[in-house]
Amino acid sequence: MKKSIIAISALSLLLLTQCKKALEQDPKGQLVGTDAVSTLPGLQAAVLGAYQPLKNGYTSGFASSAIVGLVMGSDDLTTHPASNKQDFREIDQFAASNTNGRTPIIWLGCYKTIININNILTAYKNTSGNSAAVNQLLGEAYFLRAFSYFWLVRFWNNIPLITASSYDAGLLSITKSPATDVYKLIEADLQQAEQLLPNAKPAAGRAGAGAAKALLAEVYLMEGGYPINDQSKYALAAAKAKEVISNKALYGFDLAPDLNVLWSGTQTAINTPEAVFELEFSSASGNGNSIYGKSAMPGDENGWDDYFCEINFFNNFPAGKRKDATFHTTFIMPAGNINWQNGQTKHPYYQKFRVNTPTPNYLTSSTNQPLPLIRYAHVLLTFAEADARANNAVSADDYAAVNAIRSRAGLAPLNGLSANDFESAVVQERAWEFAGEYTRWFDLVRLQMVESANANKNTNDLKPIGAITKANYFLPIPNADLQLNPNLSFK
């Protein structure tokens, strides 16, 4: 094997240190040297393999409730006060330890994808074949690395920034890079991706140019707030989101007209026009999505009670068809249905994460449902907020963007607001529209609203353990990596 091989093993940084062990393992789905991508099919296999660590269920990535657990500091999610949910409760109560069992799943999935991509970005130069096809795959590679680093930097802030495609002993003592440096790489990768990718998605669950632009808009929006606090990024966020909106037909994007279709839990919810970027799953192939189904169901209905909605968030949610599509409040029982107030946890659950046509042989514990990570609704609301913040004024286009979301929800349009009131209204609209969808937490962090959102909780909700500080905005590095490299314990 060539010396440039990068190992993939159980821990993200250990990936980079155990080459010999990796050579003894089945390398299927991984890049194992420059010869592997000397042909177009080889490069394609390598890029498709780089998606996989993001959706490996309980071992790595986003296909289990680990991702829900990591955003439980928000006010739209909580967990069982007892049972076997200690890892979730730690994060929900701002007492996460570095031995938490959920955090390594996301950490590992993102870094495994990054390591695969680093190899691809070195090895693709040896690929022969159609240049447009090579460029498309290269664009997907840049997108995936940026996507992975964006999730890592938002959860952990200062992190190891690894771009090497070959093992070096210095990786054993690598230090964390400032978040500003990580964001620079993310921006550069997405700027490359939007130039290289085709307008249309290569296939369901894969990135096209519109997805790269949409993600870049979200990146700029995040950088405008805490901890980067670069308000010049708001204008860039608005401009990039506007590119997507103005060319939505070119990219194949639009709002799904009916929320009940978007959250139907059936085949009709897969690869809708609203899916700017989503991960696709197939339980029949042993690669199912476990966020939906039992994870989101109450114990009263033989669910797992992993996550559900905080009571104040539910009570404050505007009544109407979006609330009906979002929440599950009547539990189906053999002896007669009961309302959520009389359930075991006394909480409402998320209808949007139920499954209405269970996968044969998997019931509802592993499903074919996609995981939407960027919706066209994100693009609209990112544009509206960023444009108002950039100009300290509200334009007709800003109102049109947010009111498209409100119209679908059955709510009256916004109008006549000051810039500050409009910005606050859009942030609140994001909370309602993306309830439970791993968005609210990052909005609270960038706007430094974590403390206020966790004050005055309902008596039946879990309370923070101690005072919340900015240190609680970010997760501790997983303990296994700290044991490998003590340098990671330093700021």
PyMOL commands that set and color helices and strands:
alter all, ss='L'
color gray80, all
select helices_A, chain A and resi 14-16+19-23+34-37+40-54+66-70+86-92+103-126+131-156+169-173+179-196+209-224+233-246+248-251+259-262+267-269+283-285+293-296+299-301+311-316+321-326+340-342+351-353+376-391+396-409+419-433+440-446+450-453+470-473+479-484+486-489
alter helices_A, ss='H'
color red, helices_A
select strands_A, chain A and resi 275-279+327-328+330-331+338-339+349-350+371-375
alter strands_A, ss='S'
color yellow, strands_A
deselect
rebuild
show_as cartoon
